Amino acid sequence: MVADTSIELLVEVLDTDPLRLHVSLQLPDAAAEPVWVPRLLRPVGAFVRVDVRNTAGDSVFATDVPKFKPKLKPSRNDSYLPLDPGYSYGTVLNLDLDLDEITRGAYLIEVSYTNLVYQGTEDRPVGELALSTSCEVTLGR
């Protein structure tokens, strides 16, 4: 397995009240071989960041960068897992967006992922991952 840049970031809105997203890294079916990816996707705001914007482009919600001390070390092989072609690895994020504070309407959810210092090991190369995607949703009460 080698480092690969064909990994895609996927986002699916599971619920809008409260706002719940399924965010995952996916390796397309056409990939030649499995790749290594970091196990860590949480805490929200560290590896995965979310920004919700109204139709004017103004941010109405953004995740904060948390202080955290990961249990998995970037230099250890067990901090990475293989991602096979056609498969994804993800997590569900429950976001603390107060729907009473925003006007009901269309919003753009922008999601970005970075692997920070989790760039792999000699045995499990990852490289730098900086991915982003977005989706539209109706929010507010």
C-alpha angles and dihedrals in degrees: 000000000000138000111280135196097196092085112124131209114227128192128188126182106229097178137354100205099074099011110246123175133189107214121185146166112233131193109208120240090246094063112121096225144351120287134205121250132179115263092221119092097147155110095058110245094032106071099359119043126189129200122182115202132187124226090273089058095250117143112242095174135014131172117246123231103251130212106245141162109210118218091212114073119219091228095059125090092221089066089074135060133195117254112203124210110275094021135103137204119208154142140223116246121202107203124205097225113152103223091192089066097058132066115250109257148087120329135178117228111206116194126187132182131198128173093215109196093347093104096142136254132269089268094041110035118192109157124195117329119193111164135164140181138164141205136190123240140167112242139171136063 
